[in-house]
Amino acid sequence: MEFESAARHRSKSISLTADDPVTAAQGRDYVRRARELAPELAAAADEIECRRELPEPIVAALVERGFFRLLLPRSLGGA
């Protein structure tokens, strides 16, 4: 029962933010940024696989595009 309640709560939260035009626009912007980064990731795929870590230029690109801010709550300056 608790799992079903949590799932309902989560889906309500998602639908509420999806209706927010600002949040939706930010989401589209992050998707655009990810698509722009895709060729760099593909080019580094072999190195990532061999080293089992992200090369510094990829980390710098992720920082530059604000992807690590997605992990922070908005109250702390996150996306």
N, CA, C and O atoms as CSV, one atom per row, in Angstrom:
chain,resi,resn,atom,element,x,y,z
A,1,MET,N,N,0.817,-1.193,0.000
A,1,MET,CA,C,0.000,0.000,0.000
A,1,MET,C,C,0.863,1.260,0.000
A,1,MET,O,O,0.585,2.199,-0.746
A,2,GLU,N,N,1.918,1.290,0.837
A,2,GLU,CA,C,2.764,2.477,0.891
A,2,GLU,C,C,3.397,2.755,-0.462
A,2,GLU,O,O,3.498,3.910,-0.874
A,3,PHE,N,N,3.828,1.701,-1.160
A,3,PHE,CA,C,4.449,1.862,-2.466
A,3,PHE,C,C,3.472,2.509,-3.445
A,3,PHE,O,O,3.842,3.429,-4.175
A,4,GLU,N,N,2.227,2.033,-3.463
A,4,GLU,CA,C,1.226,2.598,-4.367
A,4,GLU,C,C,0.970,4.058,-4.048
A,4,GLU,O,O,0.823,4.872,-4.960
A,5,SER,N,N,0.915,4.403,-2.772
A,5,SER,CA,C,0.699,5.785,-2.367
A,5,SER,C,C,1.859,6.664,-2.811
A,5,SER,O,O,1.646,7.771,-3.306
A,6,ALA,N,N,3.082,6.180,-2.638
A,6,ALA,CA,C,4.268,6.935,-3.053
A,6,ALA,C,C,4.272,7.116,-4.567
A,6,ALA,O,O,4.617,8.189,-5.063
A,7,ALA,N,N,3.894,6.085,-5.297
A,7,ALA,CA,C,3.863,6.172,-6.756
A,7,ALA,C,C,2.831,7.193,-7.214
A,7,ALA,O,O,3.086,7.960,-8.142
A,8,ARG,N,N,1.662,7.209,-6.568
A,8,ARG,CA,C,0.642,8.200,-6.909
A,8,ARG,C,C,1.143,9.602,-6.613
A,8,ARG,O,O,0.950,10.515,-7.416
A,9,HIS,N,N,1.787,9.779,-5.461
A,9,HIS,CA,C,2.315,11.093,-5.084
A,9,HIS,C,C,3.358,11.548,-6.097
A,9,HIS,O,O,3.353,12.708,-6.511
A,10,ARG,N,N,4.252,10.646,-6.502
A,10,ARG,CA,C,5.295,10.976,-7.460
A,10,ARG,C,C,4.675,11.388,-8.794
A,10,ARG,O,O,5.105,12.375,-9.392
A,11,SER,N,N,3.680,10.656,-9.265
A,11,SER,CA,C,3.088,10.990,-10.558
A,11,SER,C,C,2.348,12.316,-10.488
A,11,SER,O,O,2.307,13.046,-11.478
A,12,LYS,N,N,1.765,12.645,-9.344
A,12,LYS,CA,C,1.114,13.946,-9.194
A,12,LYS,C,C,2.157,15.053,-9.252
A,12,LYS,O,O,1.938,16.076,-9.901
A,13,SER,N,N,3.275,14.863,-8.587
A,13,SER,CA,C,4.331,15.871,-8.607
A,13,SER,C,C,4.839,16.091,-10.014
A,13,SER,O,O,5.064,17.228,-10.429
A,14,ILE,N,N,5.019,15.009,-10.750
A,14,ILE,CA,C,5.527,15.114,-12.111
A,14,ILE,C,C,4.531,15.849,-12.988
A,14,ILE,O,O,4.919,16.717,-13.770
A,15,SER,N,N,3.264,15.518,-12.871
A,15,SER,CA,C,2.282,16.171,-13.721
A,15,SER,C,C,2.140,17.650,-13.372
A,15,SER,O,O,1.875,18.468,-14.253
A,16,LEU,N,N,2.312,17.999,-12.108
A,16,LEU,CA,C,2.222,19.413,-11.737
A,16,LEU,C,C,3.359,20.212,-12.347
A,16,LEU,O,O,3.132,21.312,-12.850
A,17,THR,N,N,4.562,19.693,-12.317
A,17,THR,CA,C,5.682,20.425,-12.875
A,17,THR,C,C,5.630,20.437,-14.396
A,17,THR,O,O,6.099,21.392,-15.015
A,18,ALA,N,N,5.076,19.410,-15.009
A,18,ALA,CA,C,4.992,19.382,-16.460
A,18,ALA,C,C,4.046,20.462,-16.977
A,18,ALA,O,O,4.201,20.926,-18.106
A,19,ASP,N,N,3.066,20.870,-16.163
A,19,ASP,CA,C,2.130,21.919,-16.561
A,19,ASP,C,C,2.723,23.310,-16.381
A,19,ASP,O,O,2.180,24.274,-16.921
A,20,ASP,N,N,3.798,23.443,-15.656
A,20,ASP,CA,C,4.443,24.727,-15.418
A,20,ASP,C,C,5.262,25.098,-16.647
A,20,ASP,O,O,6.219,24.395,-16.969
A,21,PRO,N,N,4.917,26.187,-17.348
A,21,PRO,CA,C,5.629,26.526,-18.581
A,21,PRO,C,C,7.113,26.814,-18.368
A,21,PRO,O,O,7.929,26.505,-19.236
A,22,VAL,N,N,7.472,27.395,-17.234
A,22,VAL,CA,C,8.886,27.681,-16.964
A,22,VAL,C,C,9.656,26.383,-16.801
A,22,VAL,O,O,10.724,26.214,-17.390
A,23,THR,N,N,9.123,25.463,-16.006
A,23,THR,CA,C,9.773,24.176,-15.788
A,23,THR,C,C,9.856,23.390,-17.090
A,23,THR,O,O,10.882,22.771,-17.370
A,24,ALA,N,N,8.813,23.403,-17.875
A,24,ALA,CA,C,8.813,22.690,-19.151
A,24,ALA,C,C,9.872,23.272,-20.082
A,24,ALA,O,O,10.577,22.523,-20.758
A,25,ALA,N,N,9.993,24.595,-20.124
A,25,ALA,CA,C,10.998,25.231,-20.982
A,25,ALA,C,C,12.405,24.880,-20.509
A,25,ALA,O,O,13.291,24.626,-21.325
A,26,GLN,N,N,12.611,24.867,-19.194
A,26,GLN,CA,C,13.920,24.486,-18.670
A,26,GLN,C,C,14.237,23.045,-19.033
A,26,GLN,O,O,15.372,22.725,-19.386
A,27,GLY,N,N,13.250,22.184,-18.950
A,27,GLY,CA,C,13.444,20.784,-19.309
A,27,GLY,C,C,13.833,20.636,-20.766
A,27,GLY,O,O,14.735,19.867,-21.098
A,28,ARG,N,N,13.151,21.374,-21.644
A,28,ARG,CA,C,13.499,21.326,-23.069
A,28,ARG,C,C,14.909,21.848,-23.299
A,28,ARG,O,O,15.627,21.333,-24.156
A,29,ASP,N,N,15.313,22.865,-22.542
A,29,ASP,CA,C,16.655,23.411,-22.686
A,29,ASP,C,C,17.707,22.371,-22.291
A,29,ASP,O,O,18.739,22.257,-22.953
A,30,TYR,N,N,17.459,21.617,-21.224
A,30,TYR,CA,C,18.403,20.579,-20.820
A,30,TYR,C,C,18.458,19.448,-21.843
A,30,TYR,O,O,19.522,18.872,-22.071
A,31,VAL,N,N,17.338,19.130,-22.452
A,31,VAL,CA,C,17.334,18.113,-23.506
A,31,VAL,C,C,18.162,18.611,-24.688
A,31,VAL,O,O,18.934,17.846,-25.267
A,32,ARG,N,N,18.011,19.875,-25.048
A,32,ARG,CA,C,18.802,20.454,-26.138
A,32,ARG,C,C,20.289,20.385,-25.809
A,32,ARG,O,O,21.098,19.992,-26.650
A,33,ARG,N,N,20.646,20.766,-24.588
A,33,ARG,CA,C,22.043,20.724,-24.172
A,33,ARG,C,C,22.592,19.292,-24.234
A,33,ARG,O,O,23.727,19.075,-24.659
A,34,ALA,N,N,21.788,18.332,-23.812
A,34,ALA,CA,C,22.225,16.932,-23.841
A,34,ALA,C,C,22.443,16.470,-25.275
A,34,ALA,O,O,23.409,15.763,-25.562
A,35,ARG,N,N,21.555,16.865,-26.169
A,35,ARG,CA,C,21.732,16.486,-27.578
A,35,ARG,C,C,22.989,17.098,-28.157
A,35,ARG,O,O,23.676,16.461,-28.954
A,36,GLU,N,N,23.302,18.330,-27.767
A,36,GLU,CA,C,24.525,18.974,-28.239
A,36,GLU,C,C,25.772,18.250,-27.717
A,36,GLU,O,O,26.798,18.201,-28.395
A,37,LEU,N,N,25.672,17.698,-26.521
A,37,LEU,CA,C,26.806,17.012,-25.907
A,37,LEU,C,C,26.987,15.587,-26.440
A,37,LEU,O,O,28.071,15.016,-26.319
A,38,ALA,N,N,25.957,15.023,-27.017
A,38,ALA,CA,C,25.985,13.624,-27.460
A,38,ALA,C,C,27.170,13.288,-28.362
A,38,ALA,O,O,27.797,12.251,-28.147
A,39,PRO,N,N,27.513,14.104,-29.358
A,39,PRO,CA,C,28.668,13.746,-30.205
A,39,PRO,C,C,29.981,13.685,-29.423
A,39,PRO,O,O,30.824,12.831,-29.696
A,40,GLU,N,N,30.158,14.584,-28.453
A,40,GLU,CA,C,31.371,14.558,-27.626
A,40,GLU,C,C,31.426,13.277,-26.794
A,40,GLU,O,O,32.482,12.659,-26.661
A,41,LEU,N,N,30.289,12.889,-26.241
A,41,LEU,CA,C,30.232,11.649,-25.461
A,41,LEU,C,C,30.505,10.439,-26.346
A,41,LEU,O,O,31.234,9.528,-25.952
A,42,ALA,N,N,29.927,10.431,-27.529
A,42,ALA,CA,C,30.142,9.309,-28.446
A,42,ALA,C,C,31.611,9.212,-28.833
A,42,ALA,O,O,32.162,8.114,-28.913
A,43,ALA,N,N,32.244,10.347,-29.072
A,43,ALA,CA,C,33.660,10.352,-29.450
A,43,ALA,C,C,34.546,9.849,-28.311
A,43,ALA,O,O,35.598,9.257,-28.553
A,44,ALA,N,N,34.123,10.084,-27.083
A,44,ALA,CA,C,34.916,9.672,-25.920
A,44,ALA,C,C,34.510,8.305,-25.376
A,44,ALA,O,O,35.056,7.860,-24.367
A,45,ALA,N,N,33.570,7.639,-26.022
A,45,ALA,CA,C,33.009,6.393,-25.489
A,45,ALA,C,C,34.067,5.330,-25.216
A,45,ALA,O,O,34.047,4.694,-24.163
A,46,ASP,N,N,34.979,5.134,-26.145
A,46,ASP,CA,C,36.006,4.096,-25.945
A,46,ASP,C,C,36.899,4.424,-24.747
A,46,ASP,O,O,37.226,3.549,-23.946
A,47,GLU,N,N,37.287,5.692,-24.638
A,47,GLU,CA,C,38.125,6.101,-23.507
A,47,GLU,C,C,37.364,5.944,-22.184
A,47,GLU,O,O,37.922,5.483,-21.188
A,48,ILE,N,N,36.110,6.325,-22.189
A,48,ILE,CA,C,35.285,6.188,-20.979
A,48,ILE,C,C,35.177,4.721,-20.582
A,48,ILE,O,O,35.305,4.374,-19.408
A,49,GLU,N,N,34.945,3.878,-21.558
A,49,GLU,CA,C,34.807,2.437,-21.291
A,49,GLU,C,C,36.112,1.852,-20.754
A,49,GLU,O,O,36.096,1.075,-19.799
A,50,CYS,N,N,37.235,2.216,-21.357
A,50,CYS,CA,C,38.537,1.671,-20.925
A,50,CYS,C,C,38.939,2.171,-19.543
A,50,CYS,O,O,39.394,1.397,-18.700
A,51,ARG,N,N,38.767,3.478,-19.319
A,51,ARG,CA,C,39.215,4.070,-18.055
A,51,ARG,C,C,38.175,3.947,-16.945
A,51,ARG,O,O,38.497,4.069,-15.763
A,52,ARG,N,N,36.908,3.701,-17.343
A,52,ARG,CA,C,35.800,3.606,-16.380
A,52,ARG,C,C,35.619,4.898,-15.598
A,52,ARG,O,O,35.213,4.885,-14.436
A,53,GLU,N,N,35.931,6.023,-16.259
A,53,GLU,CA,C,35.697,7.343,-15.689
A,53,GLU,C,C,35.550,8.334,-16.837
A,53,GLU,O,O,35.936,8.063,-17.974
A,54,LEU,N,N,34.991,9.470,-16.512
A,54,LEU,CA,C,34.801,10.493,-17.533
A,54,LEU,C,C,36.088,11.287,-17.714
A,54,LEU,O,O,36.712,11.688,-16.731
A,55,PRO,N,N,36.490,11.517,-18.959
A,55,PRO,CA,C,37.658,12.359,-19.202
A,55,PRO,C,C,37.376,13.804,-18.778
A,55,PRO,O,O,36.228,14.248,-18.780
A,56,GLU,N,N,38.414,14.513,-18.425
A,56,GLU,CA,C,38.260,15.896,-17.952
A,56,GLU,C,C,37.477,16.786,-18.928
A,56,GLU,O,O,36.638,17.564,-18.476
A,57,PRO,N,N,37.711,16.707,-20.244
A,57,PRO,CA,C,36.919,17.566,-21.140
A,57,PRO,C,C,35.413,17.281,-21.081
A,57,PRO,O,O,34.605,18.195,-21.249
A,58,ILE,N,N,35.036,16.038,-20.846
A,58,ILE,CA,C,33.614,15.703,-20.724
A,58,ILE,C,C,33.056,16.262,-19.424
A,58,ILE,O,O,31.957,16.816,-19.408
A,59,VAL,N,N,33.802,16.122,-18.338
A,59,VAL,CA,C,33.361,16.690,-17.055
A,59,VAL,C,C,33.208,18.202,-17.190
A,59,VAL,O,O,32.221,18.772,-16.725
A,60,ALA,N,N,34.180,18.850,-17.826
A,60,ALA,CA,C,34.104,20.302,-18.020
A,60,ALA,C,C,32.877,20.683,-18.849
A,60,ALA,O,O,32.222,21.683,-18.556
A,61,ALA,N,N,32.562,19.899,-19.878
A,61,ALA,CA,C,31.381,20.166,-20.705
A,61,ALA,C,C,30.097,19.990,-19.906
A,61,ALA,O,O,29.151,20.761,-20.071
A,62,LEU,N,N,30.060,18.984,-19.045
A,62,LEU,CA,C,28.880,18.772,-18.195
A,62,LEU,C,C,28.696,19.925,-17.223
A,62,LEU,O,O,27.572,20.374,-16.997
A,63,VAL,N,N,29.788,20.407,-16.647
A,63,VAL,CA,C,29.728,21.546,-15.727
A,63,VAL,C,C,29.280,22.795,-16.485
A,63,VAL,O,O,28.385,23.514,-16.041
A,64,GLU,N,N,29.910,23.045,-17.628
A,64,GLU,CA,C,29.605,24.230,-18.429
A,64,GLU,C,C,28.133,24.285,-18.824
A,64,GLU,O,O,27.530,25.357,-18.853
A,65,ARG,N,N,27.567,23.136,-19.124
A,65,ARG,CA,C,26.164,23.085,-19.549
A,65,ARG,C,C,25.188,22.982,-18.379
A,65,ARG,O,O,23.975,22.933,-18.585
A,66,GLY,N,N,25.705,22.951,-17.163
A,66,GLY,CA,C,24.854,22.985,-15.979
A,66,GLY,C,C,24.233,21.666,-15.574
A,66,GLY,O,O,23.284,21.657,-14.789
A,67,PHE,N,N,24.736,20.541,-16.085
A,67,PHE,CA,C,24.106,19.260,-15.771
A,67,PHE,C,C,24.259,18.863,-14.301
A,67,PHE,O,O,23.365,18.221,-13.749
A,68,PHE,N,N,25.354,19.223,-13.666
A,68,PHE,CA,C,25.519,18.856,-12.262
A,68,PHE,C,C,24.569,19.656,-11.361
A,68,PHE,O,O,24.278,19.234,-10.242
A,69,ARG,N,N,24.092,20.793,-11.837
A,69,ARG,CA,C,23.127,21.580,-11.071
A,69,ARG,C,C,21.775,20.876,-10.992
A,69,ARG,O,O,20.959,21.195,-10.127
A,70,LEU,N,N,21.535,19.928,-11.885
A,70,LEU,CA,C,20.284,19.167,-11.839
A,70,LEU,C,C,20.180,18.350,-10.559
A,70,LEU,O,O,19.083,17.993,-10.130
A,71,LEU,N,N,21.320,18.056,-9.955
A,71,LEU,CA,C,21.333,17.246,-8.737
A,71,LEU,C,C,21.036,18.057,-7.482
A,71,LEU,O,O,20.782,17.486,-6.422
A,72,LEU,N,N,21.067,19.381,-7.592
A,72,LEU,CA,C,20.836,20.245,-6.431
A,72,LEU,C,C,19.383,20.714,-6.390
A,72,LEU,O,O,18.781,20.967,-7.434
A,73,PRO,N,N,18.827,20.828,-5.203
A,73,PRO,CA,C,17.476,21.411,-5.118
A,73,PRO,C,C,17.533,22.884,-5.494
A,73,PRO,O,O,18.562,23.536,-5.317
A,74,ARG,N,N,16.446,23.399,-6.006
A,74,ARG,CA,C,16.388,24.817,-6.387
A,74,ARG,C,C,16.723,25.741,-5.224
A,74,ARG,O,O,17.309,26.806,-5.418
A,75,SER,N,N,16.353,25.334,-4.025
A,75,SER,CA,C,16.618,26.173,-2.849
A,75,SER,C,C,18.115,26.370,-2.615
A,75,SER,O,O,18.520,27.290,-1.904
A,76,LEU,N,N,18.938,25.498,-3.218
A,76,LEU,CA,C,20.398,25.606,-3.072
A,76,LEU,C,C,21.055,26.055,-4.377
A,76,LEU,O,O,22.268,25.923,-4.541
A,77,GLY,N,N,20.267,26.576,-5.289
A,77,GLY,CA,C,20.818,27.075,-6.555
A,77,GLY,C,C,20.801,26.073,-7.682
A,77,GLY,O,O,21.416,26.295,-8.725
A,78,GLY,N,N,20.105,24.975,-7.485
A,78,GLY,CA,C,20.022,23.960,-8.532
A,78,GLY,C,C,19.044,24.324,-9.609
A,78,GLY,O,O,18.374,25.354,-9.546
A,79,ALA,N,N,18.969,23.464,-10.604
A,79,ALA,CA,C,18.099,23.721,-11.759
A,79,ALA,C,C,16.657,23.418,-11.452
A,79,ALA,O,O,15.794,23.580,-12.315
